[in-house]
Amino acid sequence: MPKDTKEYQKEYRLKNKQKKSEYMKLYYQHNKEQMILNNKEYIKNNPEYRNNPEYRKGQTISKWKSRGLICEDYDKLYQYYLSITECENCGIELNQDEATRKCMDHCHETSEFRNILCNTCNLSRY
C-alpha cells in the first residue's frame, strides 16, 4: 500500500536534511551574485515591499548585527527601539535630523546594547 504523499515527503526531508543543506550551500556559493541581483531587482520593482514592516525590521536588525550590536532578544529590542521618542541621555525629541536621529549605543568592548541615544549624545560618549 503506497504511503501518503505528504508523509513520504516529510520522511524524505528528514532523512536527507544534511544532504540538502550541503547542496544549498554549494548552490548559494555558485549563484550568490545572481541571487543578490535578483533580490535587488525584485525590491526595486516592488517599492511596496520596502515599506513592509517585516522587511524594515529585518533590515534594521541585520544592520545592528553587522555593526557589532549584541542582544539576547532582537525582536524585543526592535519593539523598544520603535517605542522610544526621546534620547535616554539628554531627553531631546528624536527625529530624522542628523543631530537628533536615533542611535543604538553599545559598548565597543563587549558589544552589548546600552541605550537609545540621539546622534549628538552617542558621538560625545567616546
Sequence and secondary structure as in RCSB ss.txt:
>XXXX:A:sequence
MPKDTKEYQKEYRLKNKQKKSEYMKLYYQHNKEQMILNNKEYIKNNPEYRNNPEYRKGQTISKWKSRGLICEDYD
KLYQYYLSITECENCGIELNQDEATRKCMDHCHETSEFRNILCNTCNLSRY
>XXXX:A:secstr
    HHHHHHHHHHHTHHHHHHHHHHHHHHHHHHHHHHHHHHHHH HHHHT HHHHHHHHHHHHHHTT B S HH
HHHHHHHH  B TTT  B  SSTTTSEEEEE TTT BEEEEEEHHHHHHT 
